[in-house]
Structure formats: structure tokens, C-alpha cells
Amino acid sequence: MTTTTSAMTTSSPAERLRSLAGAQLARDGWSRDRLLDHQGERLRALITHAVAASPYYREALGPDAASGDVPLRELPTLPKATLMDNFDRIVTDPGLRRADLEAHLSGPGADRPYWAATSCSRPRAPPGCAACSWRTSTSSRSGAAPACGAWPAGG
């Protein structure tokens, strides 16, 4: 059984948060079995995504993991040293790179969010902002905000 919410189609961050909170509160009444089923579904979705989008996890978990049917206790741990050494192969967003993150953190805009080559308002969206065609690859380094106003308050 797959559980979906309408949270991904709401128009504002506040509406999305309310929707997600409602979905979370609804789970309070679930039985233990239903909760375990939901956790298993989410784990399978996470593993399937990691294997599809991360060369590191594709190798670490093997081809059979693509189905997502890997028990949690059989998943490997990820030491910090391994994460740092393999960062670009581990992350599932091709626009997110360790060198760019380190440059951002050591630059003048380190006090602002890092938007990489993702959407200025939704980090998992395609590169740039669909609302105004703002491209983060150049604008974020200069500190310029997108024309659509999607830049977060204080950002």
C-alpha cells in the first residue's frame, strides 16, 4: 500500500507544512503493523532512489537492491570519512558537488542558504527556478536573488 499526500501540490511553504503536519498527525492513530508497513514502504522508496541516483550506493548495495527489498539491519553504515571521500558519488543530486559547497562555505555568502544548481524555492526541482528562469549556477555566487521572489526571507 502506498501513501501519498497532497502536500507536494500546495502553493505556499506554509500550506505544504500544514499538509505534512496533518499527514503526520494522522499516523498517530495507525496500528503498529500499519506503521511498520509504512516504514518499510518509505525505506524501499529510499533505497530504490539511492540505487538509481547514486553511483556509490549502486555499487555498495549491489544490483539486487534496486528492488528496494533490503532489510534495514543489512544496510551498511556510512562513516564520515567515507562520506567525505565519496561525496560526489554519494549525493543523489548531480548539481550538488563537494567543491562547490566548500567554496560557498568559505565565501562571502556563507551565511545564506546554498541553492546549488537546484530550484531557488524547491531544492529537489530541476536546475534554476521554473517560475522565473533564474539560474543559480551564476546568480547564487553573486548573491543576486531570483526575480520571482522565491528567495527565502533573510536569504
C-alpha positions as CSV (number, residue, x, y, z in Angstrom):
1,M,0.0,0.0,0.0
2,T,1.4,3.4,-1.0
3,T,0.6,6.5,1.0
4,T,0.6,9.8,-0.8
5,T,-0.2,13.3,0.3
6,S,-1.3,16.4,-1.5
7,A,1.5,18.3,0.2
8,M,3.6,18.4,-2.9
9,T,0.9,20.3,-4.9
10,T,0.2,23.1,-2.4
11,S,1.2,26.6,-3.4
12,S,3.0,28.0,-0.3
13,P,5.5,26.7,2.2
14,A,3.0,27.3,5.0
15,E,0.3,25.3,3.2
16,R,2.8,22.5,2.5
17,L,3.9,22.4,6.1
18,R,0.2,22.3,7.3
19,S,-0.5,19.4,4.9
20,L,2.6,17.5,6.0
21,A,1.8,18.0,9.7
22,G,-1.8,16.8,9.0
23,A,-0.4,13.6,7.4
24,Q,2.0,13.1,10.3
25,L,-0.8,13.6,12.9
26,A,-3.0,11.1,11.0
27,R,-0.3,8.4,11.6
28,D,-0.8,8.7,15.3
29,G,-3.8,6.5,15.1
30,W,-2.2,3.8,13.0
31,S,-1.7,0.3,14.4
32,R,1.9,-0.9,14.9
33,D,1.6,-3.2,11.9
34,R,0.4,-0.3,9.7
35,L,3.2,1.9,10.9
36,L,5.8,-0.9,10.2
37,D,4.3,-1.3,6.7
38,H,4.6,2.4,6.1
39,Q,8.2,2.5,7.3
40,G,9.0,-0.5,5.0
41,E,7.4,1.3,2.0
42,R,9.4,4.5,2.7
43,L,12.6,2.5,3.2
44,R,12.1,0.7,-0.1
45,A,11.4,4.0,-1.9
46,L,14.6,5.5,-0.3
47,I,16.8,2.5,-1.3
48,T,15.3,2.4,-4.8
49,H,16.1,6.1,-5.3
50,A,19.6,5.8,-3.8
51,V,20.5,2.9,-6.1
52,A,19.0,4.7,-9.2
53,A,20.7,8.1,-8.5
54,S,23.9,7.4,-6.6
55,P,26.8,5.5,-8.2
56,Y,28.2,4.9,-4.7
57,Y,25.0,3.2,-3.4
58,R,24.6,1.3,-6.7
59,E,28.0,-0.3,-6.0
60,A,27.7,-0.6,-2.2
61,L,24.2,-2.1,-2.2
62,G,24.5,-4.1,-5.4
63,P,22.1,-4.7,-8.3
64,D,19.6,-6.6,-6.2
65,A,19.0,-3.6,-4.0
66,A,17.3,-1.8,-6.9
67,S,14.0,-3.5,-5.9
68,G,14.3,-1.8,-2.5
69,D,13.8,-5.1,-0.6
70,V,16.8,-4.8,1.6
71,P,16.2,-5.2,5.4
72,L,17.3,-2.2,7.4
73,R,19.7,-4.3,9.5
74,E,21.6,-5.4,6.4
75,L,22.3,-1.8,5.1
76,P,25.9,-0.7,5.6
77,T,26.7,2.3,7.8
78,L,28.3,5.3,6.3
79,P,31.3,6.6,8.2
80,K,32.0,10.3,7.9
81,A,35.4,9.7,6.2
82,T,33.7,7.6,3.5
83,L,31.1,10.3,3.0
84,M,33.7,12.9,2.6
85,D,35.9,10.8,0.3
86,N,33.0,9.8,-1.9
87,F,30.7,12.8,-1.6
88,D,30.2,13.5,-5.3
89,R,29.3,9.8,-5.9
90,I,27.0,9.5,-2.8
91,V,24.7,12.5,-3.2
92,T,21.7,11.9,-5.5
93,D,21.5,15.5,-6.9
94,P,24.0,15.8,-9.8
95,G,24.1,19.6,-9.2
96,L,25.4,19.2,-5.7
97,R,29.2,18.9,-5.6
98,R,31.6,19.0,-2.6
99,A,33.9,21.6,-4.1
100,D,31.0,24.0,-4.8
101,L,29.7,23.5,-1.2
102,E,33.2,24.1,0.2
103,A,33.6,27.2,-1.9
104,H,30.2,28.5,-0.8
105,L,31.0,27.9,2.9
106,S,34.3,29.8,2.6
107,G,32.9,32.6,0.6
108,P,31.1,35.9,1.4
109,G,27.7,34.3,1.1
110,A,28.3,31.5,3.7
111,D,25.6,32.9,5.9
112,R,23.0,32.3,3.3
113,P,21.4,29.1,2.1
114,Y,23.3,27.2,-0.6
115,W,21.0,26.5,-3.6
116,A,23.4,24.8,-5.9
117,A,22.0,24.1,-9.4
118,T,18.6,23.3,-7.9
119,S,15.5,25.4,-7.8
120,C,15.7,28.5,-5.7
121,S,12.5,27.6,-3.9
122,R,12.4,23.8,-4.0
123,P,15.8,22.1,-3.6
124,R,14.7,18.9,-5.5
125,A,13.4,20.6,-8.6
126,P,15.4,20.9,-11.9
127,P,18.2,23.5,-12.2
128,G,17.1,27.1,-11.9
129,C,13.7,28.4,-10.9
130,A,10.8,27.4,-13.1
131,A,8.9,30.5,-12.0
132,C,11.3,33.0,-13.4
133,S,14.1,31.0,-15.2
134,W,16.6,32.2,-12.6
135,R,19.8,30.2,-12.8
136,T,21.5,29.5,-9.5
137,S,24.8,28.5,-11.1
138,T,25.8,32.1,-11.7
139,S,23.4,34.2,-9.6
140,S,24.0,32.4,-6.3
141,R,27.7,33.2,-6.4
142,S,27.0,36.9,-6.9
143,G,24.3,37.0,-4.3
144,A,21.6,38.1,-6.7
145,A,18.0,36.9,-5.9
146,P,15.6,35.4,-8.3
147,A,13.0,37.8,-9.9
148,C,10.1,35.7,-8.8
149,G,10.6,36.5,-5.1
150,A,11.1,32.8,-4.3
151,W,14.3,33.6,-2.4
152,P,13.7,32.8,1.3
153,A,13.3,35.6,3.8
154,G,16.7,36.6,5.1
155,G,18.4,34.8,2.3
